[in-house]
Amino acid sequence: MCLICDRIEMIKKHQNKFFVKELRTGYVVLGDNQHFKGYTLFLYKNHVGELYKLDGNEKIEFLEEMSLVGEAVSKTVRCEKMNYELLGNGDSHLHWHLFPRVSGDLENYGYHGKGPVWWYPREKIYSANNELGNAELEELKPKLRLELDKIFL
């Protein structure tokens, strides 16, 4: 099993504290690390490694839901810009990374402090200072769920 499948199994067993909401094509979870406040993942429900392997209707719905999750995250944290990534080199299971962006979040990295999230040092993103603590989780999760509920009636 892959890491994403493991996380989904934890959701099904009510053991994933980062789980926010189940949608038709996937699961919304908050990221373990929050350098980019509101960092969220949208995990496709089934183990599929490539977007083009989804049939047309499923692909369209997965993309639409991802976009709406981005909208909910943006409203929750009031960011200036949303960045979306669908990579899969590490975990070959469709999952979106949604990065809320604000001015200065890269500090002095990148071009005038602007650029893609991967310009920020990995060790800083995943430092203990950015781990999502229980108090922050209990504040952020219901706010995101509320915004999702407004969109996905």
OpenMM code with the backbone's topology and positions (N, CA, C; nanometers):
from openmm import Vec3, app, unit

residues = "MET CYS LEU ILE CYS ASP ARG ILE GLU MET ILE LYS LYS HIS GLN ASN LYS PHE PHE VAL LYS GLU LEU ARG THR GLY TYR VAL VAL LEU GLY ASP ASN GLN HIS PHE LYS GLY TYR THR LEU PHE LEU TYR LYS ASN HIS VAL GLY GLU LEU TYR LYS LEU ASP GLY ASN GLU LYS ILE GLU PHE LEU GLU GLU MET SER LEU VAL GLY GLU ALA VAL SER LYS THR VAL ARG CYS GLU LYS MET ASN TYR GLU LEU LEU GLY ASN GLY ASP SER HIS LEU HIS TRP HIS LEU PHE PRO ARG VAL SER GLY ASP LEU GLU ASN TYR GLY TYR HIS GLY LYS GLY PRO VAL TRP TRP TYR PRO ARG GLU LYS ILE TYR SER ALA ASN ASN GLU LEU GLY ASN ALA GLU LEU GLU GLU LEU LYS PRO LYS LEU ARG LEU GLU LEU ASP LYS ILE PHE LEU".split()
positions = [
    Vec3(0.0837, -0.1193, 0.0000),
    Vec3(0.0000, 0.0000, 0.0000),
    Vec3(0.0878, 0.1251, 0.0000),
    Vec3(0.0362, 0.2308, -0.0567),
    Vec3(0.1114, 0.3566, -0.0614),
    Vec3(0.0758, 0.4427, 0.0605),
    Vec3(0.1540, 0.5475, 0.0814),
    Vec3(0.1324, 0.6384, 0.1945),
    Vec3(-0.0056, 0.7032, 0.1884),
    Vec3(-0.0485, 0.7434, 0.0693),
    Vec3(-0.1802, 0.8072, 0.0547),
    Vec3(-0.2904, 0.7063, 0.0879),
    Vec3(-0.2766, 0.5827, 0.0380),
    Vec3(-0.3746, 0.4784, 0.0716),
    Vec3(-0.3784, 0.4549, 0.2226),
    Vec3(-0.2613, 0.4568, 0.2874),
    Vec3(-0.2557, 0.4415, 0.4334),
    Vec3(-0.3322, 0.5538, 0.5028),
    Vec3(-0.3127, 0.6758, 0.4555),
    Vec3(-0.3822, 0.7911, 0.5152),
    Vec3(-0.5332, 0.7794, 0.4953),
    Vec3(-0.5748, 0.7313, 0.3795),
    Vec3(-0.7177, 0.7130, 0.3528),
    Vec3(-0.7755, 0.6051, 0.4446),
    Vec3(-0.7021, 0.4981, 0.4645),
    Vec3(-0.7482, 0.3930, 0.5577),
    Vec3(-0.7640, 0.4497, 0.6982),
    Vec3(-0.6723, 0.5380, 0.7381),
    Vec3(-0.6837, 0.6034, 0.8691),
    Vec3(-0.8108, 0.6884, 0.8759),
    Vec3(-0.8427, 0.7564, 0.7666),
    Vec3(-0.9660, 0.8360, 0.7618),
    Vec3(-1.0868, 0.7448, 0.7814),
    Vec3(-1.0893, 0.6341, 0.7094),
    Vec3(-1.2030, 0.5414, 0.7183),
    Vec3(-1.2190, 0.4829, 0.8582),
    Vec3(-1.1078, 0.4715, 0.9313),
    Vec3(-1.1103, 0.4183, 1.0681),
    Vec3(-1.1222, 0.5294, 1.1727),
    Vec3(-1.1442, 0.6533, 1.1275),
    Vec3(-1.1555, 0.7701, 1.2160),
    Vec3(-1.0282, 0.7897, 1.2993),
    Vec3(-0.9121, 0.7667, 1.2361),
    Vec3(-0.7837, 0.7784, 1.3053),
    Vec3(-0.6941, 0.8869, 1.2458),
    Vec3(-0.7444, 0.9652, 1.1525),
    Vec3(-0.6643, 1.0700, 1.0898),
    Vec3(-0.7150, 1.2051, 1.1395),
    Vec3(-0.6446, 1.2635, 1.2328),
    Vec3(-0.6908, 1.3883, 1.2938),
    Vec3(-0.6894, 1.5058, 1.1962),
    Vec3(-0.6208, 1.4931, 1.0839),
    Vec3(-0.6117, 1.6008, 0.9862),
    Vec3(-0.7276, 1.5988, 0.8851),
    Vec3(-0.8090, 1.4945, 0.8891),
    Vec3(-0.9228, 1.4816, 0.7978),
    Vec3(-1.0247, 1.5918, 0.8245),
    Vec3(-1.0716, 1.6535, 0.7144),
    Vec3(-1.1695, 1.7620, 0.7256),
    Vec3(-1.3044, 1.7216, 0.6679),
    Vec3(-1.3058, 1.6708, 0.5435),
    Vec3(-1.4346, 1.6417, 0.4797),
    Vec3(-1.4171, 1.5427, 0.3654),
    Vec3(-1.5152, 1.4551, 0.3512),
    Vec3(-1.5207, 1.3633, 0.2373),
    Vec3(-1.6056, 1.4265, 0.1275),
    Vec3(-1.5520, 1.4246, 0.0062),
    Vec3(-1.6265, 1.4690, -0.1110),
    Vec3(-1.6510, 1.3474, -0.1998),
    Vec3(-1.7176, 1.3641, -0.3121),
    Vec3(-1.7478, 1.2479, -0.3948),
    Vec3(-1.6222, 1.1819, -0.4492),
    Vec3(-1.5226, 1.2608, -0.4930),
    Vec3(-1.4033, 1.1998, -0.5540),
    Vec3(-1.2840, 1.1904, -0.4605),
    Vec3(-1.2898, 1.2554, -0.3451),
    Vec3(-1.1718, 1.2526, -0.2608),
    Vec3(-1.1949, 1.3020, -0.1192),
    Vec3(-1.0843, 1.3088, -0.0462),
    Vec3(-1.0849, 1.3495, 0.0937),
    Vec3(-1.0025, 1.4764, 0.1097),
    Vec3(-1.0568, 1.5705, 0.1859),
    Vec3(-0.9873, 1.6945, 0.2171),
    Vec3(-0.9182, 1.6759, 0.3513),
    Vec3(-0.7874, 1.7000, 0.3553),
    Vec3(-0.7112, 1.6905, 0.4796),
    Vec3(-0.6184, 1.8108, 0.4915),
    Vec3(-0.5978, 1.8544, 0.6132),
    Vec3(-0.4999, 1.9593, 0.6371),
    Vec3(-0.3610, 1.8982, 0.6352),
    Vec3(-0.2647, 1.9745, 0.5883),
    Vec3(-0.1270, 1.9280, 0.5862),
    Vec3(-0.0684, 1.9236, 0.7261),
    Vec3(0.0197, 1.8284, 0.7501),
    Vec3(0.0843, 1.8127, 0.8811),
    Vec3(0.1668, 1.9365, 0.9163),
    Vec3(0.2249, 1.9997, 0.8150),
    Vec3(0.3086, 2.1180, 0.8348),
    Vec3(0.2394, 2.2385, 0.7720),
    Vec3(0.2506, 2.3516, 0.8383),
    Vec3(0.1726, 2.4680, 0.7989),
    Vec3(0.2574, 2.5941, 0.7811),
    Vec3(0.3755, 2.5828, 0.7196),
    Vec3(0.4481, 2.7063, 0.6887),
    Vec3(0.3591, 2.7956, 0.6030),
    Vec3(0.2924, 2.7350, 0.5059),
    Vec3(0.1943, 2.8054, 0.4231),
    Vec3(0.0591, 2.7819, 0.4913),
    Vec3(0.0184, 2.8769, 0.5754),
    Vec3(-0.0993, 2.8591, 0.6620),
    Vec3(-0.2231, 2.8227, 0.5809),
    Vec3(-0.2823, 2.7088, 0.6174),
    Vec3(-0.3979, 2.6573, 0.5466),
    Vec3(-0.3616, 2.5503, 0.4442),
    Vec3(-0.2319, 2.5139, 0.4363),
    Vec3(-0.1877, 2.4102, 0.3423),
    Vec3(-0.2777, 2.2874, 0.3565),
    Vec3(-0.3355, 2.2461, 0.2442),
    Vec3(-0.4367, 2.1403, 0.2424),
    Vec3(-0.4058, 2.0426, 0.1303),
    Vec3(-0.4451, 1.9184, 0.1498),
    Vec3(-0.4330, 1.8173, 0.0454),
    Vec3(-0.5718, 1.7667, 0.0092),
    Vec3(-0.5876, 1.7313, -0.1169),
    Vec3(-0.7109, 1.6685, -0.1638),
    Vec3(-0.6714, 1.5351, -0.2241),
    Vec3(-0.7066, 1.4263, -0.1541),
    Vec3(-0.6645, 1.2910, -0.1877),
    Vec3(-0.7719, 1.2206, -0.2699),
    Vec3(-0.7365, 1.1738, -0.3884),
    Vec3(-0.8314, 1.0974, -0.4683),
    Vec3(-0.8655, 0.9683, -0.3941),
    Vec3(-0.9911, 0.9255, -0.3991),
    Vec3(-1.0371, 0.8119, -0.3189),
    Vec3(-0.9742, 0.6789, -0.3573),
    Vec3(-0.9399, 0.6623, -0.4837),
    Vec3(-0.8875, 0.5337, -0.5309),
    Vec3(-0.7411, 0.5472, -0.5698),
    Vec3(-0.6716, 0.4365, -0.5666),
    Vec3(-0.5296, 0.4380, -0.6024),
    Vec3(-0.5153, 0.4421, -0.7551),
    Vec3(-0.4965, 0.5628, -0.8053),
    Vec3(-0.4711, 0.5874, -0.9470),
    Vec3(-0.3508, 0.6792, -0.9522),
    Vec3(-0.2561, 0.6497, -1.0403),
    Vec3(-0.1318, 0.7250, -1.0430),
    Vec3(-0.1254, 0.8406, -1.1406),
    Vec3(-0.2165, 0.8458, -1.2377),
    Vec3(-0.2094, 0.9508, -1.3398),
    Vec3(-0.3474, 1.0088, -1.3657),
    Vec3(-0.3537, 1.1397, -1.3784),
    Vec3(-0.4788, 1.2091, -1.4040),
    Vec3(-0.5449, 1.1622, -1.5331),
    Vec3(-0.4639, 1.1361, -1.6355),
    Vec3(-0.5208, 1.0951, -1.7649),
    Vec3(-0.5824, 0.9556, -1.7606),
    Vec3(-0.5604, 0.8814, -1.6534),
    Vec3(-0.6193, 0.7478, -1.6421),
    Vec3(-0.7638, 0.7503, -1.5902),
    Vec3(-0.8100, 0.8660, -1.5469),
    Vec3(-0.9496, 0.8771, -1.5047),
    Vec3(-1.0379, 0.8929, -1.6268),
    Vec3(-1.1586, 0.8360, -1.6218),
    Vec3(-1.2491, 0.8576, -1.7354),
    Vec3(-1.2942, 1.0032, -1.7351),
    Vec3(-1.3465, 1.0491, -1.8463),
    Vec3(-1.3780, 1.1902, -1.8671),
    Vec3(-1.4600, 1.2552, -1.7579),
    Vec3(-1.5726, 1.1941, -1.7204),
    Vec3(-1.6596, 1.2545, -1.6194),
    Vec3(-1.5938, 1.2564, -1.4821),
    Vec3(-1.5267, 1.1486, -1.4474),
    Vec3(-1.4593, 1.1402, -1.3178),
    Vec3(-1.3472, 1.2441, -1.3105),
    Vec3(-1.2723, 1.2563, -1.4184),
    Vec3(-1.1626, 1.3542, -1.4232),
    Vec3(-1.2168, 1.4961, -1.4052),
    Vec3(-1.3233, 1.5274, -1.4760),
    Vec3(-1.3825, 1.6612, -1.4670),
    Vec3(-1.4314, 1.6883, -1.3246),
    Vec3(-1.4966, 1.5902, -1.2636),
    Vec3(-1.5475, 1.6108, -1.1273),
    Vec3(-1.4331, 1.6250, -1.0271),
    Vec3(-1.3280, 1.5438, -1.0419),
    Vec3(-1.2117, 1.5530, -0.9524),
    Vec3(-1.1465, 1.6906, -0.9642),
    Vec3(-1.1303, 1.7393, -1.0864),
    Vec3(-1.0707, 1.8715, -1.1079),
    Vec3(-1.1609, 1.9818, -1.0524),
    Vec3(-1.2914, 1.9682, -1.0729),
    Vec3(-1.3837, 2.0692, -1.0216),
    Vec3(-1.3825, 2.0716, -0.8689),
    Vec3(-1.3859, 1.9538, -0.8075),
    Vec3(-1.3829, 1.9497, -0.6615),
    Vec3(-1.2529, 2.0087, -0.6079),
    Vec3(-1.1407, 1.9789, -0.6728),
    Vec3(-1.0135, 2.0361, -0.6304),
    Vec3(-1.0190, 2.1874, -0.6346),
    Vec3(-1.0756, 2.2429, -0.7414),
    Vec3(-1.0869, 2.3876, -0.7552),
    Vec3(-1.1744, 2.4463, -0.6443),
    Vec3(-1.2822, 2.3798, -0.6116),
    Vec3(-1.3714, 2.4276, -0.5061),
    Vec3(-1.3082, 2.4143, -0.3679),
    Vec3(-1.2272, 2.3107, -0.3482),
    Vec3(-1.1519, 2.3002, -0.2224),
    Vec3(-1.0563, 2.4194, -0.2122),
    Vec3(-0.9911, 2.4531, -0.3222),
    Vec3(-0.9033, 2.5704, -0.3231),
    Vec3(-0.9784, 2.6971, -0.2857),
    Vec3(-1.0990, 2.7121, -0.3373),
    Vec3(-1.1813, 2.8280, -0.3030),
    Vec3(-1.2115, 2.8314, -0.1534),
    Vec3(-1.2475, 2.7162, -0.0976),
    Vec3(-1.2792, 2.7091, 0.0455),
    Vec3(-1.1565, 2.7411, 0.1309),
    Vec3(-1.0410, 2.6881, 0.0920),
    Vec3(-0.9169, 2.7162, 0.1661),
    Vec3(-0.8870, 2.8656, 0.1601),
    Vec3(-0.8987, 2.9224, 0.0414),
    Vec3(-0.8714, 3.0652, 0.0235),
    Vec3(-0.9616, 3.1511, 0.1121),
    Vec3(-1.0884, 3.1183, 0.1181),
    Vec3(-1.1813, 3.1930, 0.2028),
    Vec3(-1.1511, 3.1715, 0.3508),
    Vec3(-1.1052, 3.0524, 0.3862),
    Vec3(-1.0757, 3.0216, 0.5262),
    Vec3(-0.9588, 3.1035, 0.5779),
    Vec3(-0.8517, 3.1101, 0.5013),
    Vec3(-0.7292, 3.1763, 0.5496),
    Vec3(-0.7075, 3.3146, 0.4897),
    Vec3(-0.7956, 3.3537, 0.3978),
    Vec3(-0.7883, 3.4855, 0.3338),
    Vec3(-0.6496, 3.5105, 0.2735),
    Vec3(-0.6081, 3.4188, 0.1892),
    Vec3(-0.4775, 3.4307, 0.1245),
    Vec3(-0.4863, 3.5233, 0.0033),
    Vec3(-0.3710, 3.5581, -0.0487),
    Vec3(-0.3651, 3.6436, -0.1673),
    Vec3(-0.3713, 3.5621, -0.2964),
    Vec3(-0.3239, 3.4382, -0.2910),
    Vec3(-0.3123, 3.3533, -0.4106),
    Vec3(-0.3137, 3.2079, -0.3665),
    Vec3(-0.3703, 3.1214, -0.4513),
    Vec3(-0.3646, 2.9765, -0.4261),
    Vec3(-0.2707, 2.9141, -0.5283),
    Vec3(-0.1832, 2.8262, -0.4818),
    Vec3(-0.0990, 2.7456, -0.5704),
    Vec3(-0.1479, 2.6016, -0.5610),
    Vec3(-0.1512, 2.5340, -0.6767),
    Vec3(-0.1990, 2.3959, -0.6844),
    Vec3(-0.0879, 2.3096, -0.7441),
    Vec3(-0.0642, 2.1926, -0.6846),
    Vec3(0.0340, 2.0992, -0.7395),
    Vec3(-0.0232, 1.9585, -0.7401),
    Vec3(-0.0005, 1.8893, -0.8492),
    Vec3(-0.0346, 1.7483, -0.8617),
    Vec3(0.0921, 1.6826, -0.9154),
    Vec3(0.1718, 1.6262, -0.8272),
    Vec3(0.3015, 1.5740, -0.8684),
    Vec3(0.2967, 1.4212, -0.8807),
    Vec3(0.3264, 1.3499, -0.7751),
    Vec3(0.3160, 1.2047, -0.7777),
    Vec3(0.4462, 1.1295, -0.7911),
    Vec3(0.5584, 1.2004, -0.7962),
    Vec3(0.6859, 1.1291, -0.8052),
    Vec3(0.7176, 1.0558, -0.6746),
    Vec3(0.6788, 1.1157, -0.5624),
    Vec3(0.7034, 1.0528, -0.4329),
    Vec3(0.5976, 0.9502, -0.3990),
    Vec3(0.4722, 0.9893, -0.4106),
    Vec3(0.3583, 0.9010, -0.3848),
    Vec3(0.2739, 0.8984, -0.5108),
    Vec3(0.2797, 0.7864, -0.5818),
    Vec3(0.2096, 0.7758, -0.7093),
    Vec3(0.0619, 0.7418, -0.6845),
    Vec3(-0.0076, 0.8373, -0.6278),
    Vec3(-0.1500, 0.8275, -0.5988),
    Vec3(-0.2012, 0.9698, -0.6168),
    Vec3(-0.3009, 0.9899, -0.6998),
    Vec3(-0.3482, 1.1250, -0.7279),
    Vec3(-0.3808, 1.1992, -0.5991),
    Vec3(-0.3145, 1.3108, -0.5803),
    Vec3(-0.3429, 1.3977, -0.4666),
    Vec3(-0.2927, 1.5379, -0.4978),
    Vec3(-0.3759, 1.6345, -0.4663),
    Vec3(-0.3432, 1.7745, -0.4888),
    Vec3(-0.2850, 1.8354, -0.3636),
    Vec3(-0.1850, 1.9193, -0.3825),
    Vec3(-0.1316, 2.0037, -0.2761),
    Vec3(-0.1864, 2.1437, -0.3024),
    Vec3(-0.2541, 2.2018, -0.2053),
    Vec3(-0.3098, 2.3359, -0.2186),
    Vec3(-0.2362, 2.4269, -0.1203),
    Vec3(-0.1617, 2.5201, -0.1758),
    Vec3(-0.0789, 2.6101, -0.0969),
    Vec3(-0.1364, 2.7512, -0.0980),
    Vec3(-0.1944, 2.7964, 0.0134),
    Vec3(-0.2356, 2.9358, 0.0217),
    Vec3(-0.1101, 3.0225, 0.0314),
    Vec3(-0.1063, 3.1293, -0.0467),
    Vec3(0.0139, 3.2126, -0.0512),
    Vec3(-0.0176, 3.3549, -0.0071),
    Vec3(0.0776, 3.4135, 0.0638),
    Vec3(0.0709, 3.5538, 0.1049),
    Vec3(0.2077, 3.6165, 0.0824),
    Vec3(0.2097, 3.7463, 0.0678),
    Vec3(0.3359, 3.8176, 0.0491),
    Vec3(0.4314, 3.7869, 0.1644),
    Vec3(0.5561, 3.7608, 0.1293),
    Vec3(0.6594, 3.7366, 0.2298),
    Vec3(0.6696, 3.5942, 0.2792),
    Vec3(0.5842, 3.5025, 0.2297),
    Vec3(0.5898, 3.3651, 0.2815),
    Vec3(0.7158, 3.2889, 0.2403),
    Vec3(0.7890, 3.3411, 0.1418),
    Vec3(0.9172, 3.2804, 0.1037),
    Vec3(1.0352, 3.3516, 0.1690),
    Vec3(1.0059, 3.4491, 0.2526),
    Vec3(1.1085, 3.5321, 0.3154),
    Vec3(1.1971, 3.5924, 0.2069),
    Vec3(1.3274, 3.5673, 0.2109),
    Vec3(1.4197, 3.6245, 0.1115),
    Vec3(1.4552, 3.5261, 0.0008),
    Vec3(1.3829, 3.4159, -0.0076),
    Vec3(1.4102, 3.3163, -0.1105),
    Vec3(1.3329, 3.3517, -0.2367),
    Vec3(1.3839, 3.3077, -0.3505),
    Vec3(1.3144, 3.3348, -0.4754),
    Vec3(1.3485, 3.4717, -0.5298),
    Vec3(1.2654, 3.5190, -0.6177),
    Vec3(1.2837, 3.6487, -0.6830),
    Vec3(1.2061, 3.7520, -0.6038),
    Vec3(1.2763, 3.8346, -0.5267),
    Vec3(1.2136, 3.9342, -0.4395),
    Vec3(1.1153, 3.8683, -0.3429),
    Vec3(1.1495, 3.7480, -0.2969),
    Vec3(1.0628, 3.6770, -0.2032),
    Vec3(0.9402, 3.6155, -0.2666),
    Vec3(0.9379, 3.6108, -0.3991),
    Vec3(0.8237, 3.5518, -0.4700),
    Vec3(0.8717, 3.4342, -0.5528),
    Vec3(0.7823, 3.3402, -0.5771),
    Vec3(0.8143, 3.2243, -0.6589),
    Vec3(0.7392, 3.1027, -0.6115),
    Vec3(0.7692, 2.9873, -0.6695),
    Vec3(0.7000, 2.8639, -0.6308),
    Vec3(0.7418, 2.8175, -0.4915),
    Vec3(0.6557, 2.7382, -0.4292),
    Vec3(0.6815, 2.6933, -0.2917),
    Vec3(0.8110, 2.6145, -0.2804),
    Vec3(0.8515, 2.5460, -0.3861),
    Vec3(0.9715, 2.4622, -0.3746),
    Vec3(1.0997, 2.5459, -0.3687),
    Vec3(1.0910, 2.6768, -0.3867),
    Vec3(1.2084, 2.7625, -0.3675),
    Vec3(1.2384, 2.7831, -0.2201),
    Vec3(1.1403, 2.7588, -0.1346),
    Vec3(1.1610, 2.7723, 0.0097),
    Vec3(1.2285, 2.6446, 0.0589),
    Vec3(1.3285, 2.6541, 0.1459),
    Vec3(1.4019, 2.5340, 0.1892),
    Vec3(1.3108, 2.4294, 0.2531),
    Vec3(1.3250, 2.3083, 0.2048),
    Vec3(1.2446, 2.1958, 0.2535),
    Vec3(1.2564, 2.1783, 0.4049),
    Vec3(1.3781, 2.1948, 0.4569),
    Vec3(1.3981, 2.1764, 0.6014),
    Vec3(1.3240, 2.2821, 0.6827),
    Vec3(1.2996, 2.3986, 0.6231),
    Vec3(1.2216, 2.5009, 0.6930),
    Vec3(1.0723, 2.4696, 0.6859),
    Vec3(1.0257, 2.4244, 0.5704),
    Vec3(0.8840, 2.3893, 0.5563),
    Vec3(0.8471, 2.2801, 0.6565),
    Vec3(0.9356, 2.1815, 0.6699),
    Vec3(0.9055, 2.0660, 0.7540),
    Vec3(0.9684, 2.0743, 0.8919),
    Vec3(1.0055, 2.1937, 0.9362),
    Vec3(1.0634, 2.2083, 1.0699),
    Vec3(0.9550, 2.1884, 1.1754),
    Vec3(0.9985, 2.1563, 1.2956),
    Vec3(0.9051, 2.1361, 1.4068),
    Vec3(0.8216, 2.2618, 1.4329),
    Vec3(0.8758, 2.3781, 1.4009),
    Vec3(0.8027, 2.5039, 1.4214),
    Vec3(0.6761, 2.5120, 1.3367),
    Vec3(0.6719, 2.4374, 1.2280),
    Vec3(0.5576, 2.4439, 1.1362),
    Vec3(0.4616, 2.3272, 1.1502),
    Vec3(0.4867, 2.2375, 1.2444),
    Vec3(0.3947, 2.1254, 1.2636),
    Vec3(0.2608, 2.1785, 1.3126),
    Vec3(0.1540, 2.1221, 1.2615),
    Vec3(0.0193, 2.1642, 1.2978),
    Vec3(-0.0158, 2.1081, 1.4350),
    Vec3(-0.0157, 2.1952, 1.5341),
    Vec3(-0.0472, 2.1544, 1.6711),
    Vec3(-0.1968, 2.1378, 1.6908),
    Vec3(-0.2319, 2.0735, 1.8004),
    Vec3(-0.3730, 2.0447, 1.8273),
    Vec3(-0.4579, 2.1702, 1.8400),
    Vec3(-0.4056, 2.2734, 1.9046),
    Vec3(-0.4845, 2.3965, 1.9218),
    Vec3(-0.5114, 2.4617, 1.7869),
    Vec3(-0.4078, 2.4715, 1.7027),
    Vec3(-0.4255, 2.5310, 1.5702),
    Vec3(-0.5166, 2.4441, 1.4837),
    Vec3(-0.5020, 2.3127, 1.4954),
    Vec3(-0.5861, 2.2194, 1.4201),
    Vec3(-0.7331, 2.2383, 1.4583),
    Vec3(-0.7610, 2.2482, 1.5880),
    Vec3(-0.8989, 2.2624, 1.6344),
    Vec3(-0.9577, 2.3978, 1.5988),
    Vec3(-0.8730, 2.4953, 1.5667),
    Vec3(-0.9223, 2.6246, 1.5204),
    Vec3(-0.9433, 2.6242, 1.3689),
    Vec3(-0.8491, 2.5673, 1.2952),
    Vec3(-0.8512, 2.5722, 1.1492),
    Vec3(-0.9514, 2.4746, 1.0878),
    Vec3(-0.9573, 2.3533, 1.1413),
    Vec3(-1.0412, 2.2493, 1.0812),
    Vec3(-1.1893, 2.2874, 1.0738),
    Vec3(-1.2515, 2.3348, 1.1801),
    Vec3(-1.3940, 2.3701, 1.1672),
    Vec3(-1.4183, 2.4889, 1.0738),
    Vec3(-1.3242, 2.5815, 1.0674),
    Vec3(-1.3392, 2.6949, 0.9751),
    Vec3(-1.3373, 2.6464, 0.8306),
    Vec3(-1.2441, 2.5558, 0.7988),
    Vec3(-1.2374, 2.5014, 0.6633),
    Vec3(-1.3606, 2.4168, 0.6337),
    Vec3(-1.4018, 2.3357, 0.7281),
    Vec3(-1.5219, 2.2524, 0.7080),
    Vec3(-1.6448, 2.3401, 0.6819),
    Vec3(-1.6572, 2.4510, 0.7540),
    Vec3(-1.7687, 2.5429, 0.7338),
    Vec3(-1.7688, 2.5991, 0.5915),
    Vec3(-1.6525, 2.6409, 0.5425),
    Vec3(-1.6433, 2.6937, 0.4060),
    Vec3(-1.6738, 2.5849, 0.3033),
    Vec3(-1.6265, 2.4630, 0.3272),
    Vec3(-1.6570, 2.3513, 0.2383),
    Vec3(-1.8056, 2.3220, 0.2373),
    Vec3(-1.8675, 2.3248, 0.3547),
    Vec3(-2.0113, 2.2981, 0.3650),
    Vec3(-2.0931, 2.4026, 0.2896),
    Vec3(-2.0470, 2.5275, 0.2885),
    Vec3(-2.1171, 2.6321, 0.2138),
    Vec3(-2.1136, 2.6033, 0.0644),
    Vec3(-2.0023, 2.5489, 0.0166),
    Vec3(-1.9848, 2.5208, -0.1264),
    Vec3(-2.0520, 2.3906, -0.1652),
    Vec3(-2.0324, 2.2861, -0.0829),
    Vec3(-2.0840, 2.1524, -0.1130),
    Vec3(-2.2080, 2.1256, -0.0287),
    Vec3(-2.3164, 2.1900, -0.0627),
    Vec3(-2.4426, 2.1768, 0.0129),
    Vec3(-2.4988, 2.0373, 0.0017),
] * unit.nanometer
topology = app.Topology()
chain = topology.addChain("A")
for resn in residues:
    res = topology.addResidue(resn, chain)
    for name in ("N", "CA", "C"):
        topology.addAtom(name, app.Element.getBySymbol(name[0]), res)
